[in-house]
Amino acid sequence: MVLIEAQQHGIACISADCPTGPDDIITLESGYLYEPGDIDQLSGILQRCIYAPTVPFDPRKIRALSSRFAEGNYFENVERSLNMINTSNRKG
């Protein structure tokens, strides 16, 4: 949730690419993912952020990307997914 909240404010995020979650939220346009435990990779990302803090992220685009997780959109997506499952179960 904290990643989504940050993005809703236009803040790019950095996260370990753990098995569930971050790769659904963070894209190339909204932040960085690093392999869990890869301190060198994380260090490189942090150095990049220090020396070029605004490149290549556009806060307006980050906010726009996060809109799919807004409450209304989120529940619409869940409902659509459940309807697709229900429809495929009827056919099978």
N, C-alpha and C positions, 0 to 999 in steps of 0.2 A: 504494500500500500504506500509506503514512503516514496518509492520510485515514481508512482503515478502522481502522488501529491506534488512532488518536486517538479515533474514535467508539466503539471497544470499551471505552475508558476513560470514556465519557460526555462527551467533549469535543466541543463544536460546532466546525465547521471553516469556513474561508474559503478559496476557491480561485477562480482564473480559470476561466471556463467554456470550457476548450479543447476541441477537437473530439472527443477520446475520453477517457472516464473519469469526470470529476467529477460530471456530471449523473446518472450511474448510482448514485453514492454519496451525494451531498449532496442532501437534500430540504429543503423549507421547514421541516421539524421538526428538522433536524439541522445546519443551517449556512447559509452564504451563498455564492452564486456571483456573480461580476461579469464583465462583458465584458472579454476580454483587452485590455490597454492602456488601459482606462478608469480612470485614476488617481483622478479625481473620485469615481467610483462606489466604488472601493476605500476611499478616504478616508472617505466617508460611512458605509460599513459599519464601519470601524474606530472612528469617532467613536461610532456607536451602541453598539458593544461596550464602549467606555470608560464611557459614561454610563449604560448599562443592561446590565451584563455577564451577568446571569442570565436576562434576558427575551429571547425567549420559550422558551428551550430547557430541557428537562427531561433531565438526564443519564441517568435510567433509560430514558426513551423513546429517546434516542440509542443507548444500548447495545442496546436491543431491536431497533431498526432495523438495526443493524450485524450482527445475528445471521445474516442471509441470506448474509453473506460468510464465516461461520465455515467451517472446513475441510470438515466433513461436509456441511453444507448446500450449499456451493459445488460440491462434486463431484457431489452428487445433482442439482443444477440443470444442470450440464454434461451429465451422463449422460441426463437427461430430454430436454434439447435435442437431443442426438445421436440419441436414439431417435425423436423426432418427425421429424427430418430423414430418418432411415432409413425410417420408415413412409411418409412422403410420397413418397419416391423409389420405393418398391414400387408405390404406387398409380398413379404417373404413368408 
